Amino acid sequence: MRRSATLRLVSLVAGIGLVWCGLLPAVQRVAVVERHVAAMELREVNPAAMVYTELDRLPVRPRWVEDRVILWPYFSP
């Protein structure tokens, strides 16, 4: 390998390591994320196997949104 390719590879691996070992654990300590993780664990939801039916239902859209927004491909709920 050339020196520049090696340097790019080392930089990429170091960047992934920083995100994995530094940024992701820091995000998990944010209060909102901590509460969400605790709620999922309390309900015994496995996030790796989670499908949309296990999620809380979203609030119904207001009528004015239905009038102004065109859902593609013309999906009507």
mmCIF file of the N, C-alpha and C atoms, coordinates in Angstrom:
data_MODEL
# 
_entry.id   MODEL 
# 
loop_
_atom_site.group_PDB 
_atom_site.id 
_atom_site.type_symbol 
_atom_site.label_atom_id 
_atom_site.label_alt_id 
_atom_site.label_comp_id 
_atom_site.label_asym_id 
_atom_site.label_entity_id 
_atom_site.label_seq_id 
_atom_site.pdbx_PDB_ins_code 
_atom_site.Cartn_x 
_atom_site.Cartn_y 
_atom_site.Cartn_z 
_atom_site.occupancy 
_atom_site.B_iso_or_equiv 
_atom_site.pdbx_formal_charge 
_atom_site.auth_seq_id 
_atom_site.auth_comp_id 
_atom_site.auth_asym_id 
_atom_site.auth_atom_id 
_atom_site.pdbx_PDB_model_num 
ATOM 1   N N  . MET A 1 1  ? 0.830   -1.187 0.000  1.00 0.00 ? 1  MET A N  1 
ATOM 2   C CA . MET A 1 1  ? 0.000   0.000  0.000  1.00 0.00 ? 1  MET A CA 1 
ATOM 3   C C  . MET A 1 1  ? 0.870   1.244  0.000  1.00 0.00 ? 1  MET A C  1 
ATOM 4   N N  . ARG A 1 2  ? 0.336   2.245  -0.644 1.00 0.00 ? 2  ARG A N  1 
ATOM 5   C CA . ARG A 1 2  ? 1.059   3.517  -0.597 1.00 0.00 ? 2  ARG A CA 1 
ATOM 6   C C  . ARG A 1 2  ? 0.843   4.173  0.761  1.00 0.00 ? 2  ARG A C  1 
ATOM 7   N N  . ARG A 1 3  ? 1.700   5.101  1.063  1.00 0.00 ? 3  ARG A N  1 
ATOM 8   C CA . ARG A 1 3  ? 1.645   5.774  2.363  1.00 0.00 ? 3  ARG A CA 1 
ATOM 9   C C  . ARG A 1 3  ? 0.326   6.531  2.553  1.00 0.00 ? 3  ARG A C  1 
ATOM 10  N N  . SER A 1 4  ? -0.166  7.212  1.512  1.00 0.00 ? 4  SER A N  1 
ATOM 11  C CA . SER A 1 4  ? -1.409  7.987  1.648  1.00 0.00 ? 4  SER A CA 1 
ATOM 12  C C  . SER A 1 4  ? -2.614  7.059  1.860  1.00 0.00 ? 4  SER A C  1 
ATOM 13  N N  . ALA A 1 5  ? -2.612  5.907  1.211  1.00 0.00 ? 5  ALA A N  1 
ATOM 14  C CA . ALA A 1 5  ? -3.708  4.954  1.402  1.00 0.00 ? 5  ALA A CA 1 
ATOM 15  C C  . ALA A 1 5  ? -3.685  4.403  2.827  1.00 0.00 ? 5  ALA A C  1 
ATOM 16  N N  . THR A 1 6  ? -2.503  4.117  3.336  1.00 0.00 ? 6  THR A N  1 
ATOM 17  C CA . THR A 1 6  ? -2.368  3.630  4.706  1.00 0.00 ? 6  THR A CA 1 
ATOM 18  C C  . THR A 1 6  ? -2.842  4.687  5.697  1.00 0.00 ? 6  THR A C  1 
ATOM 19  N N  . LEU A 1 7  ? -2.464  5.928  5.455  1.00 0.00 ? 7  LEU A N  1 
ATOM 20  C CA . LEU A 1 7  ? -2.875  7.019  6.333  1.00 0.00 ? 7  LEU A CA 1 
ATOM 21  C C  . LEU A 1 7  ? -4.394  7.187  6.317  1.00 0.00 ? 7  LEU A C  1 
ATOM 22  N N  . ARG A 1 8  ? -5.009  7.083  5.136  1.00 0.00 ? 8  ARG A N  1 
ATOM 23  C CA . ARG A 1 8  ? -6.467  7.178  5.059  1.00 0.00 ? 8  ARG A CA 1 
ATOM 24  C C  . ARG A 1 8  ? -7.136  6.036  5.803  1.00 0.00 ? 8  ARG A C  1 
ATOM 25  N N  . LEU A 1 9  ? -6.611  4.829  5.662  1.00 0.00 ? 9  LEU A N  1 
ATOM 26  C CA . LEU A 1 9  ? -7.173  3.676  6.356  1.00 0.00 ? 9  LEU A CA 1 
ATOM 27  C C  . LEU A 1 9  ? -7.074  3.842  7.868  1.00 0.00 ? 9  LEU A C  1 
ATOM 28  N N  . VAL A 1 10 ? -5.913  4.268  8.343  1.00 0.00 ? 10 VAL A N  1 
ATOM 29  C CA . VAL A 1 10 ? -5.718  4.480  9.784  1.00 0.00 ? 10 VAL A CA 1 
ATOM 30  C C  . VAL A 1 10 ? -6.652  5.577  10.279 1.00 0.00 ? 10 VAL A C  1 
ATOM 31  N N  . SER A 1 11 ? -6.819  6.646  9.501  1.00 0.00 ? 11 SER A N  1 
ATOM 32  C CA . SER A 1 11 ? -7.722  7.736  9.887  1.00 0.00 ? 11 SER A CA 1 
ATOM 33  C C  . SER A 1 11 ? -9.166  7.259  9.952  1.00 0.00 ? 11 SER A C  1 
ATOM 34  N N  . LEU A 1 12 ? -9.568  6.456  8.989  1.00 0.00 ? 12 LEU A N  1 
ATOM 35  C CA . LEU A 1 12 ? -10.922 5.934  8.973  1.00 0.00 ? 12 LEU A CA 1 
ATOM 36  C C  . LEU A 1 12 ? -11.185 5.041  10.183 1.00 0.00 ? 12 LEU A C  1 
ATOM 37  N N  . VAL A 1 13 ? -10.260 4.137  10.463 1.00 0.00 ? 13 VAL A N  1 
ATOM 38  C CA . VAL A 1 13 ? -10.418 3.237  11.610 1.00 0.00 ? 13 VAL A CA 1 
ATOM 39  C C  . VAL A 1 13 ? -10.428 4.028  12.915 1.00 0.00 ? 13 VAL A C  1 
ATOM 40  N N  . ALA A 1 14 ? -9.573  5.027  13.024 1.00 0.00 ? 14 ALA A N  1 
ATOM 41  C CA . ALA A 1 14 ? -9.542  5.860  14.230 1.00 0.00 ? 14 ALA A CA 1 
ATOM 42  C C  . ALA A 1 14 ? -10.854 6.642  14.370 1.00 0.00 ? 14 ALA A C  1 
ATOM 43  N N  . GLY A 1 15 ? -11.378 7.158  13.272 1.00 0.00 ? 15 GLY A N  1 
ATOM 44  C CA . GLY A 1 15 ? -12.645 7.889  13.315 1.00 0.00 ? 15 GLY A CA 1 
ATOM 45  C C  . GLY A 1 15 ? -13.799 7.000  13.746 1.00 0.00 ? 15 GLY A C  1 
ATOM 46  N N  . ILE A 1 16 ? -13.858 5.806  13.191 1.00 0.00 ? 16 ILE A N  1 
ATOM 47  C CA . ILE A 1 16 ? -14.907 4.866  13.587 1.00 0.00 ? 16 ILE A CA 1 
ATOM 48  C C  . ILE A 1 16 ? -14.758 4.502  15.062 1.00 0.00 ? 16 ILE A C  1 
ATOM 49  N N  . GLY A 1 17 ? -13.532 4.302  15.508 1.00 0.00 ? 17 GLY A N  1 
ATOM 50  C CA . GLY A 1 17 ? -13.287 3.992  16.922 1.00 0.00 ? 17 GLY A CA 1 
ATOM 51  C C  . GLY A 1 17 ? -13.720 5.121  17.840 1.00 0.00 ? 17 GLY A C  1 
ATOM 52  N N  . LEU A 1 18 ? -13.460 6.360  17.441 1.00 0.00 ? 18 LEU A N  1 
ATOM 53  C CA . LEU A 1 18 ? -13.880 7.504  18.261 1.00 0.00 ? 18 LEU A CA 1 
ATOM 54  C C  . LEU A 1 18 ? -15.397 7.597  18.342 1.00 0.00 ? 18 LEU A C  1 
ATOM 55  N N  . VAL A 1 19 ? -16.070 7.393  17.232 1.00 0.00 ? 19 VAL A N  1 
ATOM 56  C CA . VAL A 1 19 ? -17.532 7.436  17.240 1.00 0.00 ? 19 VAL A CA 1 
ATOM 57  C C  . VAL A 1 19 ? -18.077 6.306  18.101 1.00 0.00 ? 19 VAL A C  1 
ATOM 58  N N  . TRP A 1 20 ? -17.560 5.102  17.905 1.00 0.00 ? 20 TRP A N  1 
ATOM 59  C CA . TRP A 1 20 ? -18.072 3.918  18.606 1.00 0.00 ? 20 TRP A CA 1 
ATOM 60  C C  . TRP A 1 20 ? -17.795 3.979  20.108 1.00 0.00 ? 20 TRP A C  1 
ATOM 61  N N  . CYS A 1 21 ? -16.599 4.400  20.469 1.00 0.00 ? 21 CYS A N  1 
ATOM 62  C CA . CYS A 1 21 ? -16.202 4.370  21.887 1.00 0.00 ? 21 CYS A CA 1 
ATOM 63  C C  . CYS A 1 21 ? -16.409 5.692  22.611 1.00 0.00 ? 21 CYS A C  1 
ATOM 64  N N  . GLY A 1 22 ? -16.608 6.778  21.877 1.00 0.00 ? 22 GLY A N  1 
ATOM 65  C CA . GLY A 1 22 ? -16.746 8.076  22.529 1.00 0.00 ? 22 GLY A CA 1 
ATOM 66  C C  . GLY A 1 22 ? -18.099 8.722  22.317 1.00 0.00 ? 22 GLY A C  1 
ATOM 67  N N  . LEU A 1 23 ? -18.489 8.888  21.059 1.00 0.00 ? 23 LEU A N  1 
ATOM 68  C CA . LEU A 1 23 ? -19.719 9.615  20.761 1.00 0.00 ? 23 LEU A CA 1 
ATOM 69  C C  . LEU A 1 23 ? -20.976 8.816  21.125 1.00 0.00 ? 23 LEU A C  1 
ATOM 70  N N  . LEU A 1 24 ? -21.047 7.564  20.746 1.00 0.00 ? 24 LEU A N  1 
ATOM 71  C CA . LEU A 1 24 ? -22.248 6.775  21.031 1.00 0.00 ? 24 LEU A CA 1 
ATOM 72  C C  . LEU A 1 24 ? -22.511 6.604  22.527 1.00 0.00 ? 24 LEU A C  1 
ATOM 73  N N  . PRO A 1 25 ? -21.502 6.295  23.349 1.00 0.00 ? 25 PRO A N  1 
ATOM 74  C CA . PRO A 1 25 ? -21.764 6.249  24.796 1.00 0.00 ? 25 PRO A CA 1 
ATOM 75  C C  . PRO A 1 25 ? -22.183 7.603  25.361 1.00 0.00 ? 25 PRO A C  1 
ATOM 76  N N  . ALA A 1 26 ? -21.648 8.690  24.812 1.00 0.00 ? 26 ALA A N  1 
ATOM 77  C CA . ALA A 1 26 ? -22.036 10.024 25.281 1.00 0.00 ? 26 ALA A CA 1 
ATOM 78  C C  . ALA A 1 26 ? -23.494 10.314 24.942 1.00 0.00 ? 26 ALA A C  1 
ATOM 79  N N  . VAL A 1 27 ? -23.922 9.901  23.754 1.00 0.00 ? 27 VAL A N  1 
ATOM 80  C CA . VAL A 1 27 ? -25.325 10.099 23.366 1.00 0.00 ? 27 VAL A CA 1 
ATOM 81  C C  . VAL A 1 27 ? -26.239 9.282  24.268 1.00 0.00 ? 27 VAL A C  1 
ATOM 82  N N  . GLN A 1 28 ? -25.815 8.106  24.648 1.00 0.00 ? 28 GLN A N  1 
ATOM 83  C CA . GLN A 1 28 ? -26.641 7.257  25.505 1.00 0.00 ? 28 GLN A CA 1 
ATOM 84  C C  . GLN A 1 28 ? -26.848 7.875  26.880 1.00 0.00 ? 28 GLN A C  1 
ATOM 85  N N  . ARG A 1 29 ? -25.946 8.737  27.308 1.00 0.00 ? 29 ARG A N  1 
ATOM 86  C CA . ARG A 1 29 ? -26.076 9.376  28.617 1.00 0.00 ? 29 ARG A CA 1 
ATOM 87  C C  . ARG A 1 29 ? -26.967 10.608 28.594 1.00 0.00 ? 29 ARG A C  1 
ATOM 88  N N  . VAL A 1 30 ? -27.424 11.030 27.413 1.00 0.00 ? 30 VAL A N  1 
ATOM 89  C CA . VAL A 1 30 ? -28.351 12.167 27.318 1.00 0.00 ? 30 VAL A CA 1 
ATOM 90  C C  . VAL A 1 30 ? -29.679 11.735 27.937 1.00 0.00 ? 30 VAL A C  1 
ATOM 91  N N  . ALA A 1 31 ? -30.299 12.622 28.696 1.00 0.00 ? 31 ALA A N  1 
ATOM 92  C CA . ALA A 1 31 ? -31.483 12.269 29.490 1.00 0.00 ? 31 ALA A CA 1 
ATOM 93  C C  . ALA A 1 31 ? -32.618 11.694 28.635 1.00 0.00 ? 31 ALA A C  1 
ATOM 94  N N  . VAL A 1 32 ? -32.882 12.293 27.489 1.00 0.00 ? 32 VAL A N  1 
ATOM 95  C CA . VAL A 1 32 ? -33.985 11.825 26.651 1.00 0.00 ? 32 VAL A CA 1 
ATOM 96  C C  . VAL A 1 32 ? -33.722 10.403 26.163 1.00 0.00 ? 32 VAL A C  1 
ATOM 97  N N  . VAL A 1 33 ? -32.508 10.141 25.740 1.00 0.00 ? 33 VAL A N  1 
ATOM 98  C CA . VAL A 1 33 ? -32.158 8.813  25.246 1.00 0.00 ? 33 VAL A CA 1 
ATOM 99  C C  . VAL A 1 33 ? -32.185 7.813  26.396 1.00 0.00 ? 33 VAL A C  1 
ATOM 100 N N  . GLU A 1 34 ? -31.693 8.211  27.558 1.00 0.00 ? 34 GLU A N  1 
ATOM 101 C CA . GLU A 1 34 ? -31.711 7.335  28.730 1.00 0.00 ? 34 GLU A CA 1 
ATOM 102 C C  . GLU A 1 34 ? -33.132 6.929  29.099 1.00 0.00 ? 34 GLU A C  1 
ATOM 103 N N  . ARG A 1 35 ? -34.060 7.902  29.069 1.00 0.00 ? 35 ARG A N  1 
ATOM 104 C CA . ARG A 1 35 ? -35.463 7.590  29.378 1.00 0.00 ? 35 ARG A CA 1 
ATOM 105 C C  . ARG A 1 35 ? -36.066 6.647  28.341 1.00 0.00 ? 35 ARG A C  1 
ATOM 106 N N  . HIS A 1 36 ? -35.733 6.858  27.084 1.00 0.00 ? 36 HIS A N  1 
ATOM 107 C CA . HIS A 1 36 ? -36.258 5.999  26.013 1.00 0.00 ? 36 HIS A CA 1 
ATOM 108 C C  . HIS A 1 36 ? -35.734 4.566  26.182 1.00 0.00 ? 36 HIS A C  1 
ATOM 109 N N  . VAL A 1 37 ? -34.453 4.424  26.450 1.00 0.00 ? 37 VAL A N  1 
ATOM 110 C CA . VAL A 1 37 ? -33.867 3.089  26.640 1.00 0.00 ? 37 VAL A CA 1 
ATOM 111 C C  . VAL A 1 37 ? -34.503 2.413  27.848 1.00 0.00 ? 37 VAL A C  1 
ATOM 112 N N  . ALA A 1 38 ? -34.698 3.158  28.941 1.00 0.00 ? 38 ALA A N  1 
ATOM 113 C CA . ALA A 1 38 ? -35.324 2.588  30.135 1.00 0.00 ? 38 ALA A CA 1 
ATOM 114 C C  . ALA A 1 38 ? -36.760 2.145  29.844 1.00 0.00 ? 38 ALA A C  1 
ATOM 115 N N  . ALA A 1 39 ? -37.496 2.936  29.082 1.00 0.00 ? 39 ALA A N  1 
ATOM 116 C CA . ALA A 1 39 ? -38.876 2.576  28.742 1.00 0.00 ? 39 ALA A CA 1 
ATOM 117 C C  . ALA A 1 39 ? -38.904 1.322  27.874 1.00 0.00 ? 39 ALA A C  1 
ATOM 118 N N  . MET A 1 40 ? -37.986 1.221  26.922 1.00 0.00 ? 40 MET A N  1 
ATOM 119 C CA . MET A 1 40 ? -37.940 0.035  26.067 1.00 0.00 ? 40 MET A CA 1 
ATOM 120 C C  . MET A 1 40 ? -37.568 -1.205 26.877 1.00 0.00 ? 40 MET A C  1 
ATOM 121 N N  . GLU A 1 41 ? -36.629 -1.074 27.818 1.00 0.00 ? 41 GLU A N  1 
ATOM 122 C CA . GLU A 1 41 ? -36.245 -2.206 28.657 1.00 0.00 ? 41 GLU A CA 1 
ATOM 123 C C  . GLU A 1 41 ? -37.384 -2.604 29.586 1.00 0.00 ? 41 GLU A C  1 
ATOM 124 N N  . LEU A 1 42 ? -38.122 -1.619 30.110 1.00 0.00 ? 42 LEU A N  1 
ATOM 125 C CA . LEU A 1 42 ? -39.252 -1.898 30.982 1.00 0.00 ? 42 LEU A CA 1 
ATOM 126 C C  . LEU A 1 42 ? -40.336 -2.682 30.240 1.00 0.00 ? 42 LEU A C  1 
ATOM 127 N N  . ARG A 1 43 ? -40.542 -2.346 28.976 1.00 0.00 ? 43 ARG A N  1 
ATOM 128 C CA . ARG A 1 43 ? -41.544 -3.037 28.163 1.00 0.00 ? 43 ARG A CA 1 
ATOM 129 C C  . ARG A 1 43 ? -40.986 -4.311 27.534 1.00 0.00 ? 43 ARG A C  1 
ATOM 130 N N  . GLU A 1 44 ? -39.720 -4.609 27.825 1.00 0.00 ? 44 GLU A N  1 
ATOM 131 C CA . GLU A 1 44 ? -39.036 -5.791 27.300 1.00 0.00 ? 44 GLU A CA 1 
ATOM 132 C C  . GLU A 1 44 ? -39.040 -5.830 25.767 1.00 0.00 ? 44 GLU A C  1 
ATOM 133 N N  . VAL A 1 45 ? -38.823 -4.659 25.164 1.00 0.00 ? 45 VAL A N  1 
ATOM 134 C CA . VAL A 1 45 ? -38.743 -4.568 23.710 1.00 0.00 ? 45 VAL A CA 1 
ATOM 135 C C  . VAL A 1 45 ? -37.288 -4.729 23.316 1.00 0.00 ? 45 VAL A C  1 
ATOM 136 N N  . ASN A 1 46 ? -37.028 -5.664 22.429 1.00 0.00 ? 46 ASN A N  1 
ATOM 137 C CA . ASN A 1 46 ? -35.679 -5.871 21.911 1.00 0.00 ? 46 ASN A CA 1 
ATOM 138 C C  . ASN A 1 46 ? -35.486 -4.932 20.731 1.00 0.00 ? 46 ASN A C  1 
ATOM 139 N N  . PRO A 1 47 ? -34.651 -3.891 20.865 1.00 0.00 ? 47 PRO A N  1 
ATOM 140 C CA . PRO A 1 47 ? -34.496 -2.936 19.773 1.00 0.00 ? 47 PRO A CA 1 
ATOM 141 C C  . PRO A 1 47 ? -33.933 -3.571 18.506 1.00 0.00 ? 47 PRO A C  1 
ATOM 142 N N  . ALA A 1 48 ? -33.200 -4.651 18.632 1.00 0.00 ? 48 ALA A N  1 
ATOM 143 C CA . ALA A 1 48 ? -32.648 -5.303 17.448 1.00 0.00 ? 48 ALA A CA 1 
ATOM 144 C C  . ALA A 1 48 ? -33.738 -5.994 16.641 1.00 0.00 ? 48 ALA A C  1 
ATOM 145 N N  . ALA A 1 49 ? -34.835 -6.345 17.287 1.00 0.00 ? 49 ALA A N  1 
ATOM 146 C CA . ALA A 1 49 ? -35.918 -7.052 16.598 1.00 0.00 ? 49 ALA A CA 1 
ATOM 147 C C  . ALA A 1 49 ? -37.180 -6.201 16.510 1.00 0.00 ? 49 ALA A C  1 
ATOM 148 N N  . MET A 1 50 ? -37.053 -4.923 16.811 1.00 0.00 ? 50 MET A N  1 
ATOM 149 C CA . MET A 1 50 ? -38.224 -4.052 16.867 1.00 0.00 ? 50 MET A CA 1 
ATOM 150 C C  . MET A 1 50 ? -38.788 -3.806 15.467 1.00 0.00 ? 50 MET A C  1 
ATOM 151 N N  . VAL A 1 51 ? -40.075 -3.913 15.370 1.00 0.00 ? 51 VAL A N  1 
ATOM 152 C CA . VAL A 1 51 ? -40.769 -3.579 14.136 1.00 0.00 ? 51 VAL A CA 1 
ATOM 153 C C  . VAL A 1 51 ? -41.729 -2.448 14.442 1.00 0.00 ? 51 VAL A C  1 
ATOM 154 N N  . TYR A 1 52 ? -42.284 -1.860 13.433 1.00 0.00 ? 52 TYR A N  1 
ATOM 155 C CA . TYR A 1 52 ? -43.097 -0.667 13.626 1.00 0.00 ? 52 TYR A CA 1 
ATOM 156 C C  . TYR A 1 52 ? -44.350 -0.918 14.462 1.00 0.00 ? 52 TYR A C  1 
ATOM 157 N N  . THR A 1 53 ? -44.854 -2.133 14.506 1.00 0.00 ? 53 THR A N  1 
ATOM 158 C CA . THR A 1 53 ? -46.050 -2.397 15.289 1.00 0.00 ? 53 THR A CA 1 
ATOM 159 C C  . THR A 1 53 ? -45.782 -2.337 16.783 1.00 0.00 ? 53 THR A C  1 
ATOM 160 N N  . GLU A 1 54 ? -44.521 -2.443 17.195 1.00 0.00 ? 54 GLU A N  1 
ATOM 161 C CA . GLU A 1 54 ? -44.195 -2.384 18.618 1.00 0.00 ? 54 GLU A CA 1 
ATOM 162 C C  . GLU A 1 54 ? -43.983 -0.957 19.114 1.00 0.00 ? 54 GLU A C  1 
ATOM 163 N N  . LEU A 1 55 ? -43.933 -0.013 18.207 1.00 0.00 ? 55 LEU A N  1 
ATOM 164 C CA . LEU A 1 55 ? -43.708 1.368  18.595 1.00 0.00 ? 55 LEU A CA 1 
ATOM 165 C C  . LEU A 1 55 ? -45.011 2.028  19.020 1.00 0.00 ? 55 LEU A C  1 
ATOM 166 N N  . ASP A 1 56 ? -44.894 3.062  19.854 1.00 0.00 ? 56 ASP A N  1 
ATOM 167 C CA . ASP A 1 56 ? -46.079 3.817  20.239 1.00 0.00 ? 56 ASP A CA 1 
ATOM 168 C C  . ASP A 1 56 ? -46.675 4.466  19.001 1.00 0.00 ? 56 ASP A C  1 
ATOM 169 N N  . ARG A 1 57 ? -47.973 4.585  19.001 1.00 0.00 ? 57 ARG A N  1 
ATOM 170 C CA . ARG A 1 57 ? -48.658 5.179  17.856 1.00 0.00 ? 57 ARG A CA 1 
ATOM 171 C C  . ARG A 1 57 ? -48.388 6.670  17.794 1.00 0.00 ? 57 ARG A C  1 
ATOM 172 N N  . LEU A 1 58 ? -48.166 7.164  16.599 1.00 0.00 ? 58 LEU A N  1 
ATOM 173 C CA . LEU A 1 58 ? -47.974 8.598  16.423 1.00 0.00 ? 58 LEU A CA 1 
ATOM 174 C C  . LEU A 1 58 ? -49.311 9.309  16.558 1.00 0.00 ? 58 LEU A C  1 
ATOM 175 N N  . PRO A 1 59 ? -49.291 10.560 17.006 1.00 0.00 ? 59 PRO A N  1 
ATOM 176 C CA . PRO A 1 59 ? -50.558 11.289 17.089 1.00 0.00 ? 59 PRO A CA 1 
ATOM 177 C C  . PRO A 1 59 ? -51.156 11.477 15.685 1.00 0.00 ? 59 PRO A C  1 
ATOM 178 N N  . VAL A 1 60 ? -52.445 11.562 15.643 1.00 0.00 ? 60 VAL A N  1 
ATOM 179 C CA . VAL A 1 60 ? -53.135 11.750 14.367 1.00 0.00 ? 60 VAL A CA 1 
ATOM 180 C C  . VAL A 1 60 ? -52.791 13.129 13.816 1.00 0.00 ? 60 VAL A C  1 
ATOM 181 N N  . ARG A 1 61 ? -52.597 13.179 12.500 1.00 0.00 ? 61 ARG A N  1 
ATOM 182 C CA . ARG A 1 61 ? -52.278 14.469 11.881 1.00 0.00 ? 61 ARG A CA 1 
ATOM 183 C C  . ARG A 1 61 ? -53.498 15.377 11.902 1.00 0.00 ? 61 ARG A C  1 
ATOM 184 N N  . PRO A 1 62 ? -53.274 16.677 12.098 1.00 0.00 ? 62 PRO A N  1 
ATOM 185 C CA . PRO A 1 62 ? -54.406 17.617 12.029 1.00 0.00 ? 62 PRO A CA 1 
ATOM 186 C C  . PRO A 1 62 ? -55.004 17.625 10.620 1.00 0.00 ? 62 PRO A C  1 
ATOM 187 N N  . ARG A 1 63 ? -56.256 17.999 10.518 1.00 0.00 ? 63 ARG A N  1 
ATOM 188 C CA . ARG A 1 63 ? -56.957 17.988 9.230  1.00 0.00 ? 63 ARG A CA 1 
ATOM 189 C C  . ARG A 1 63 ? -56.291 18.912 8.211  1.00 0.00 ? 63 ARG A C  1 
ATOM 190 N N  . TRP A 1 64 ? -55.755 20.072 8.665  1.00 0.00 ? 64 TRP A N  1 
ATOM 191 C CA . TRP A 1 64 ? -55.158 21.005 7.712  1.00 0.00 ? 64 TRP A CA 1 
ATOM 192 C C  . TRP A 1 64 ? -53.929 20.402 7.041  1.00 0.00 ? 64 TRP A C  1 
ATOM 193 N N  . VAL A 1 65 ? -53.242 19.478 7.733  1.00 0.00 ? 65 VAL A N  1 
ATOM 194 C CA . VAL A 1 65 ? -52.099 18.815 7.125  1.00 0.00 ? 65 VAL A CA 1 
ATOM 195 C C  . VAL A 1 65 ? -52.581 17.909 6.001  1.00 0.00 ? 65 VAL A C  1 
ATOM 196 N N  . GLU A 1 66 ? -53.671 17.188 6.237  1.00 0.00 ? 66 GLU A N  1 
ATOM 197 C CA . GLU A 1 66 ? -54.230 16.308 5.213  1.00 0.00 ? 66 GLU A CA 1 
ATOM 198 C C  . GLU A 1 66 ? -54.626 17.101 3.968  1.00 0.00 ? 66 GLU A C  1 
ATOM 199 N N  . ASP A 1 67 ? -55.127 18.310 4.174  1.00 0.00 ? 67 ASP A N  1 
ATOM 200 C CA . ASP A 1 67 ? -55.569 19.134 3.041  1.00 0.00 ? 67 ASP A CA 1 
ATOM 201 C C  . ASP A 1 67 ? -54.403 19.688 2.234  1.00 0.00 ? 67 ASP A C  1 
ATOM 202 N N  . ARG A 1 68 ? -53.274 19.983 2.879  1.00 0.00 ? 68 ARG A N  1 
ATOM 203 C CA . ARG A 1 68 ? -52.153 20.642 2.209  1.00 0.00 ? 68 ARG A CA 1 
ATOM 204 C C  . ARG A 1 68 ? -51.066 19.708 1.712  1.00 0.00 ? 68 ARG A C  1 
ATOM 205 N N  . VAL A 1 69 ? -50.916 18.550 2.338  1.00 0.00 ? 69 VAL A N  1 
ATOM 206 C CA . VAL A 1 69 ? -49.812 17.660 2.015  1.00 0.00 ? 69 VAL A CA 1 
ATOM 207 C C  . VAL A 1 69 ? -50.312 16.540 1.104  1.00 0.00 ? 69 VAL A C  1 
ATOM 208 N N  . ILE A 1 70 ? -49.602 16.345 0.006  1.00 0.00 ? 70 ILE A N  1 
ATOM 209 C CA . ILE A 1 70 ? -49.918 15.253 -0.903 1.00 0.00 ? 70 ILE A CA 1 
ATOM 210 C C  . ILE A 1 70 ? -48.904 14.147 -0.650 1.00 0.00 ? 70 ILE A C  1 
ATOM 211 N N  . LEU A 1 71 ? -49.377 12.997 -0.199 1.00 0.00 ? 71 LEU A N  1 
ATOM 212 C CA . LEU A 1 71 ? -48.504 11.896 0.079  1.00 0.00 ? 71 LEU A CA 1 
ATOM 213 C C  . LEU A 1 71 ? -48.258 11.115 -1.202 1.00 0.00 ? 71 LEU A C  1 
ATOM 214 N N  . TRP A 1 72 ? -47.012 10.843 -1.481 1.00 0.00 ? 72 TRP A N  1 
ATOM 215 C CA . TRP A 1 72 ? -46.675 10.122 -2.694 1.00 0.00 ? 72 TRP A CA 1 
ATOM 216 C C  . TRP A 1 72 ? -46.535 8.646  -2.376 1.00 0.00 ? 72 TRP A C  1 
ATOM 217 N N  . PRO A 1 73 ? -46.977 7.743  -3.147 1.00 0.00 ? 73 PRO A N  1 
ATOM 218 C CA . PRO A 1 73 ? -47.744 7.880  -4.394 1.00 0.00 ? 73 PRO A CA 1 
ATOM 219 C C  . PRO A 1 73 ? -49.241 7.900  -4.100 1.00 0.00 ? 73 PRO A C  1 
ATOM 220 N N  . TYR A 1 74 ? -49.752 9.018  -3.781 1.00 0.00 ? 74 TYR A N  1 
ATOM 221 C CA . TYR A 1 74 ? -51.166 9.250  -3.544 1.00 0.00 ? 74 TYR A CA 1 
ATOM 222 C C  . TYR A 1 74 ? -51.743 8.268  -2.532 1.00 0.00 ? 74 TYR A C  1 
ATOM 223 N N  . PHE A 1 75 ? -51.020 8.138  -1.438 1.00 0.00 ? 75 PHE A N  1 
ATOM 224 C CA . PHE A 1 75 ? -51.423 7.231  -0.358 1.00 0.00 ? 75 PHE A CA 1 
ATOM 225 C C  . PHE A 1 75 ? -52.453 7.939  0.506  1.00 0.00 ? 75 PHE A C  1 
ATOM 226 N N  . SER A 1 76 ? -53.531 7.287  0.781  1.00 0.00 ? 76 SER A N  1 
ATOM 227 C CA . SER A 1 76 ? -54.566 7.842  1.636  1.00 0.00 ? 76 SER A CA 1 
ATOM 228 C C  . SER A 1 76 ? -54.702 6.947  2.868  1.00 0.00 ? 76 SER A C  1 
ATOM 229 N N  . PRO A 1 77 ? -54.484 7.510  4.066  1.00 0.00 ? 77 PRO A N  1 
ATOM 230 C CA . PRO A 1 77 ? -54.554 6.672  5.280  1.00 0.00 ? 77 PRO A CA 1 
ATOM 231 C C  . PRO A 1 77 ? -55.954 6.215  5.590  1.00 0.00 ? 77 PRO A C  1 
# 
